[in-house]
């Protein structure tokens, strides 16, 4: 295998984690790689740490590390900048506080060389020290036709919410002049990975294959690139993009984007009910009103769908009809209820 693989790493204020991230990429069993670090306007020692690894790797043949600096604009903008610099036939992404299994790139390259348009594996959730905590989702081998079946699975089963455990084909992302055909939505502060993956799949006509192993490691810590706190306005902007993709790619036949839309606003309601005091999240609050309004857009489709679990339907019914009970559930078993 001699296909060049570009690994794009956006980095902002990551002087303590970027070294571990780069080391995991350098330890890959697949050596024909370029590691593209996009420094997103860091003011700490991030660039200095990356430069150290560049100097260390110049002495031997192996993965090439390239460093670019841009004004701070967020991970989506940094990843788009990295895409414009990428030379590889296959492209992957890694957050600067995360890590890769040594075999991941090699196994995903082999998967793409079989003719697939997207190859992915599982994401292992770790603590800040890199020790495994839990899996993102139960994992088994899957192969789905693009765009319809692949989008249906991705949008509803949440099989691939992060770009880190995936490898993409350059020809689907950039044209021959290097212009972006698929890009990360820079206007979003949350779910930009999810939107990118769905946009990518909508441009494909081959297959997406999921390999049954955990190859990417997401390490949670304060300041992680993955933003867990978002407003109802952030959520609405992101989910409206998912709706657009589903409608355009599915020709009216897909329902997964509508199920995802209803579920996300339901989950947001429970999250806010858990996080906030009654006075801060109530029928008088704008975020409450927007959340309830957006839930109702596709709640009936959600409740009648055969692929939605009984527990999720029960959670939806509570939010729609018994919100006082919903607040109690949020404070007790809300997290478990939404994970079933």
C-alpha positions in Angstrom: 0.0 0.0 0.0 1.6 3.3 -1.1 -1.4 5.6 -1.0 -0.7 8.9 0.7 -2.9 9.6 3.8 -3.3 13.1 5.1 -4.2 13.4 8.9 -5.5 16.8 9.7 -5.1 18.0 13.4 -6.7 21.3 14.4 -5.0 22.6 17.6 -5.9 25.5 19.9 -4.2 26.0 23.3 -3.1 22.3 23.4 0.5 22.5 24.6 -0.2 19.7 27.1 -2.0 17.3 24.8 -0.7 17.9 21.3 2.5 15.9 21.9 0.6 12.8 22.9 -1.6 13.2 19.8 1.3 13.5 17.4 3.1 10.6 19.0 0.1 8.3 18.4 0.0 9.3 14.8 3.7 8.7 14.4 3.3 5.3 15.9 1.0 4.2 13.1 1.8 1.0 11.4 1.0 2.8 8.1 3.9 5.1 7.3 3.0 6.9 4.1 1.3 9.7 5.9 1.4 13.5 6.2 0.4 15.0 9.5 -1.1 18.4 9.0 -1.3 20.5 12.2 -3.4 23.6 11.9 -2.6 25.9 14.8 -5.8 27.8 15.4 -4.3 31.0 16.8 -2.9 29.5 20.0 -1.2 31.8 22.4 0.5 29.1 24.5 3.4 26.7 23.5 1.3 24.6 21.0 3.3 25.7 18.0 6.6 25.2 19.8 5.7 21.7 20.8 4.7 20.8 17.2 7.9 22.4 15.9 9.9 20.1 18.2 8.3 17.0 16.7 9.0 18.4 13.2 12.7 18.7 13.9 12.8 15.3 15.5 11.2 13.6 12.6 13.3 15.3 9.9 16.2 12.9 10.6 14.3 9.7 9.5 12.0 8.7 6.7 8.4 8.4 7.9 5.3 10.5 8.3 5.9 14.1 7.5 4.6 16.8 9.9 3.5 20.1 8.4 2.5 23.1 10.6 0.3 25.9 9.5 -0.9 28.9 11.5 -4.2 30.7 11.1 -6.1 33.3 13.1 -8.4 31.7 15.7 -11.7 30.7 14.2 -12.7 27.4 15.7 -12.1 23.7 14.8 -14.4 23.7 11.7 -12.5 26.6 10.1 -9.2 24.9 11.0 -10.2 21.6 9.5 -11.2 23.3 6.3 -7.8 25.1 6.2 -6.2 21.6 6.6 -8.2 20.2 3.8 -6.9 22.9 1.4 -3.3 21.9 2.3 -3.9 18.1 2.2 -2.1 16.2 -0.6 -3.3 12.7 0.3 -5.6 10.5 -1.7 -7.2 9.5 1.6 -7.9 12.0 4.4 -8.5 11.6 8.1 -9.0 13.9 11.1 -7.8 13.8 14.6 -8.5 16.3 17.4 -5.3 17.5 19.2 -6.3 16.0 22.5 -7.2 12.5 21.1 -5.2 9.5 20.0 -5.1 6.8 17.4 -4.6 3.0 17.7 -1.4 2.1 15.8 -3.4 -0.2 13.4 -6.2 2.1 12.7 -4.9 3.9 9.6 -3.6 0.7 8.0 -6.9 -1.1 8.5 -9.0 1.8 7.2 -6.8 2.2 4.1 -7.3 -1.5 3.3 -11.0 -1.0 3.6 -11.0 2.0 1.2 -8.8 0.1 -1.2 -11.6 -2.4 -1.5 -13.6 0.3 -3.2 -15.5 1.8 -0.3 -16.2 5.5 -0.2 -15.9 5.8 3.6 -14.2 3.5 6.1 -14.7 3.9 9.8 -14.2 2.1 13.1 -15.3 2.7 16.7 -14.6 5.5 19.1 -13.3 4.7 22.6 -14.1 7.3 25.2 -11.2 7.9 27.6 -10.5 10.0 30.6 -8.1 12.9 30.5 -5.2 10.5 31.1 -6.0 8.4 28.1 -7.4 5.5 30.1 -10.5 3.8 28.6 -13.8 4.9 30.2 -16.6 3.7 27.9 -17.5 3.1 24.2 -19.4 5.7 22.2 -21.8 3.0 20.9 -22.1 -0.8 20.6 -20.0 -1.8 17.6 -20.5 -4.5 14.9 -19.4 -4.8 11.3 -21.7 -2.8 8.9 -21.7 -2.0 5.2 -24.3 0.3 3.7 -24.9 1.8 0.2 -24.5 5.5 -0.2 -26.2 7.8 0.1 -29.6 6.5 1.2 -28.9 3.5 3.4 -25.7 5.0 4.8 -27.3 8.3 5.7 -30.3 6.5 7.2 -27.9 4.5 9.5 -25.6 7.5 10.3 -28.3 10.0 11.0 -30.5 7.9 13.3 -28.2 5.3 14.8 -25.5 7.9 15.5 -23.0 5.4 14.3 -20.5 8.1 13.3 -20.9 11.4 15.1 -17.1 12.2 15.1 -14.7 12.3 12.1 -11.8 10.9 14.2 -12.5 7.2 13.6 -13.0 7.6 9.8 -11.1 7.8 6.6 -12.4 9.7 3.6 -11.6 9.9 -0.2 -10.1 13.1 -1.3 -11.9 13.0 -4.6 -15.3 13.4 -2.8 -14.1 16.4 -0.8 -12.0 18.5 -3.2 -12.2 19.0 -6.9 -9.1 18.9 -9.2 -8.4 22.6 -8.6 -8.4 22.0 -4.8 -11.8 23.7 -4.2 -13.9 22.2 -1.4 -16.8 20.2 -2.5 -17.6 19.2 1.1 -16.7 21.4 4.0 -17.2 21.7 7.7 -19.9 24.3 8.6 -17.9 27.2 10.1 -21.0 28.9 11.4 -21.6 26.0 13.9 -20.1 25.6 17.3 -21.5 22.1 17.8 -22.3 19.0 15.6 -19.9 20.3 12.8 -18.4 16.8 12.5 -21.8 15.2 12.1 -22.9 17.7 9.5 -19.6 17.1 7.5 -20.1 13.3 7.6 -23.6 13.6 6.4 -22.7 16.1 3.6 -19.9 13.7 2.6 -22.2 10.6 2.4 -24.7 12.6 0.4 -22.0 13.0 -2.3 -21.1 9.3 -2.5 -22.6 6.5 -4.5 -20.5 3.6 -3.2 -20.4 2.1 0.2 -19.7 3.1 3.8 -18.1 0.2 5.8 -17.8 0.1 9.6 -15.0 -2.2 10.9 -15.7 -3.8 14.3 -12.7 -2.4 16.4 -12.1 0.7 18.4 -9.3 2.6 16.7 -9.8 6.2 17.9 -9.6 7.4 21.4 -11.5 10.5 22.5 -9.9 11.9 25.7 -12.2 14.2 27.7 -10.7 17.1 29.6 -11.4 20.7 30.3 -10.8 22.7 27.1 -11.4 19.8 24.7 -12.2 20.8 21.1 -15.5 18.8 21.3 -17.9 21.3 22.8 -20.6 19.7 25.1 -22.3 23.0 26.1 -24.5 24.5 23.4 -27.6 26.6 23.2 -31.0 25.8 21.7 -30.1 28.2 18.9 -26.8 26.3 18.2 -28.8 23.1 18.1 -31.4 24.5 15.7 -28.8 25.8 13.3 -27.1 22.4 13.2 -30.2 20.3 13.0 -31.6 22.4 10.2 -28.5 21.6 8.1 -29.1 17.9 8.8 -32.7 18.3 7.6 -31.5 19.9 4.4 -29.1 17.1 3.7 -31.8 14.4 4.4 -34.4 16.1 2.2 -32.0 16.6 -0.7 -30.3 13.2 -0.6 -33.3 11.1 0.2 -35.8 12.5 -2.2 -38.4 12.5 0.4 -37.9 8.8 1.3 -35.6 9.2 4.3 -37.0 9.6 7.8 -33.8 9.4 9.9 -33.0 13.1 9.7 -36.5 13.9 11.1 -36.1 11.3 13.9 -32.7 12.8 14.7 -34.2 16.3 14.8 -37.0 15.3 17.2 -34.6 13.3 19.4 -32.0 16.0 19.7 -34.5 18.6 20.9 -36.0 16.1 23.3 -32.6 15.3 24.6 -31.8 19.0 24.9 -35.0 19.5 27.0 -34.0 16.8 29.4 -30.4 18.1 29.6 -31.6 21.6 30.4 -34.2 20.3 32.9 -31.3 18.5 34.6 -28.8 21.3 34.5 -31.0 24.3 35.3 -33.1 25.5 38.2 -36.8 25.7 37.6 -36.7 29.5 37.2 -34.0 29.2 34.5 -35.8 26.6 32.3 -39.6 26.9 32.4 -42.5 27.6 30.0 -41.7 31.3 30.3 -38.1 30.9 28.9 -37.4 31.4 25.2 -35.2 28.3 25.1 -38.1 26.2 26.5 -40.5 27.6 23.9 -38.1 27.0 21.0 -37.3 23.5 22.2 -41.0 22.4 22.6 -41.9 24.0 19.2 -39.1 22.1 17.4 -39.9 18.8 19.1 -43.4 19.0 17.7 -42.3 19.4 14.1 -41.6 15.6 13.8 -42.8 14.2 17.1 -45.7 12.3 15.4 -43.2 10.7 13.0 -40.9 9.9 15.9 -43.8 8.2 17.9 -44.9 6.1 14.9 -41.4 5.0 13.7 -40.7 1.3 14.0 -36.9 1.8 14.6 -37.4 4.0 17.7 -37.2 2.2 21.0 -40.1 2.1 23.5 -38.0 3.9 26.0 -37.3 6.8 23.7 -40.9 7.0 22.8 -41.8 7.0 26.4 -39.4 9.9 27.0 -40.9 11.8 24.1 -44.4 11.3 25.4 -43.4 12.6 28.8 -41.9 15.7 27.4 -45.0 16.4 25.2 -47.7 15.6 27.8 -46.3 15.4 31.3 -43.5 17.9 31.7 -43.6 18.1 35.4 -42.9 14.3 35.5 -40.2 14.9 32.8 -38.4 17.3 35.1 -38.4 14.6 37.9 -37.1 12.0 35.4 -34.4 14.4 34.2 -33.1 14.8 37.8 -33.1 11.0 38.3 -32.9 8.7 35.3 -32.9 11.1 32.4 -29.4 10.3 31.2 -30.0 6.6 31.2 -33.4 7.0 29.5 -31.9 8.8 26.5 -29.1 6.3 26.0 -31.3 3.3 25.6 
